[in-house]
Amino acid sequence: TKTPENGYEPLTSEDLEYMASFPHILEITSANLGNFYVVHAGLNASLTLEEQNPNYVFSVERKSGREIRDGSTQDWFVEWNERQTQLRDSPGSQPYTVIYGHDAALGLQDNEYSIGLDTGCAKGKSLTGVVFPDRKFYSVNCEKPQNIAPRKINKPSPTHFKL
């Protein structure tokens, strides 16, 4: 845990409560753009949205999305893309694209139903975003952090966006 001595202001219980009030999974649906889930790290393709474990959503590692079956494992996003392709081909089903981070080692990933945007900004590499409907990626260089003290959390009033 960081302390004021090493440049970080400790979070208060009010800060933690405020952060806990955020959704673990942001759902975006648009007739023009498609359906999206925005998460920190990933989703388990074998579970419904309601069944997702917040610890998994925030910290899934690659090769942990599927239990070992044939002596090998698949990355969670491989299984996710397979499942969404099945849904796309099923009448009445709507696939979702997951937009996620938490995997700077793998870098930018652009799969049909998953987009990994972590390109290492926290380690001084780049920050990447995606713009729809063209699904165009933009990156900017980041400076390597050096004793950067996070600012106190500003609590904005709720804002809602309609696409």
N, C-alpha and C positions, 0 to 999 in steps of 0.2 A: 504494500500500500504506500502510495506517495504521501509525503507529509509537507507542511509548509517549509520545512528546512530544505527540501530538495525541489522546491519550486511549484508544488501543486497545492491548491487550496482544497482541503478535505470537503467532501460532499456532506451536506446536512441530511438529516432524516427527511426534511421537507423536499430537498432535491431528489432523493431516492424515491420518495412517494410520487413526485411529479413525473419522473422518468418511468416509473412502473405503470403510470396511467396511459402511456403510449401503447398503441396496438403492436403486437408482435409481428403481425402480418398485415400489410397494407394492400387492399384489393382495389384495383382500378378496372372498371369495365367501360368500354366505349364501342359504339356501333362502328365508328370510323377507324379506330386504332386496334381494337382487339381486347383481349382480357389479360390482365397482368396481376401477379402477386409480387410485391416488393418486400424483400426480407434481408436480414443481415447476412446470413450464411447459407441457407438452403432449406429445402422441404423434403419430407419423406413421401415419396410417390405412392406408397402403399397405404397411406393414411388420408382420411378426409381432412379438410381444413380445421374442423373442430377438434380433431384428434391429435393435431400437431403438438409436440412437446416443445415449450418455449426454449428449453435448454438446447434442444436439437436445432431449432430455428436460428438460434444465436451462435452456435458453436460447432455445427456439423463439419467434420473433416472429410476430405476426399476418401473414397473407398469405404465409406461407412453407411451408405444408403441402402445396401442390400446385404442380407446375411449371407454368409458363405454357403453356397449350394453345391457347386461343382469344383471346389478347390480354389476358386478365384472370387473376387468381388468386383463390383462395378462402382464407379463414382456415382454419387447420388443423382447428379444431373443427367447421366446417361440413362438411368432408370426413369427419371422424370420425363425426358424427351421421348422414350419408348412409350410410356403410358399416355402422354398427351397425343402422340401420333395415333394410338389406338382410339382415343376419344374423338379425334378429328374425323376418323373414318367411321364412327358410329353415329347413326341418325339421332338427332336431338341432343347430342353432347357438345359441349363447348370446351376446347382446350384453353389452357392458361400458360402464358410465358412467365417464368420466374426471373426477376431481376435481382441479383445478389452481389455481395462482396465477400470479404473474409477469405480470399484465396489469392493473395498477391503472388505466391510462388508459381501459380499456373498462369497468372496474367489475364489479359482480356480474352474472354470466351464468347463467341457469338454462335450459338446453336439455335435450331429452329424454335425451341420452346424454353430456352434458358440463356440468359445473358449475364456473364460474370464481369463486373466492372472494376474489380480491385486490381489496379496497376501499380501499387506500391507507393502511393503518396506519403504514407506514414514513415517510409524509409528513404524519402528523398527522390523517388522516381517520378511518377506522373499521376495525375488525377484525371479520370476518364468519365465521360457522361455519354448518354445516348439520346438522340432527338428523334421523335416520331412525327409523321408517319414514315419518313424515309429510312428510319433505323440507321441513322448516320452517327458515327462515333467521333467525339472530339476529345482531345487530350491536351493538358497543359503541364509544364514541368513544375515540380515541387522542390522546394529547398529541403535539405535534410534537417530535421528538427534538432535544435540544440537548446536544451533547458527552456523549453517553451512552457510557460505556466498557463493552464487552461483558465479561461475567465469563468466567473460565476455564471450559472445558468440563468439566462433571461427567459422568463415565462411569458411567451406571447399569448395573445388571446386566440381562441380556436378559429381557424380559417378553413373553409370548405371550398374545394375546387370541383367544378363540374366540367367534364370533357364532352 
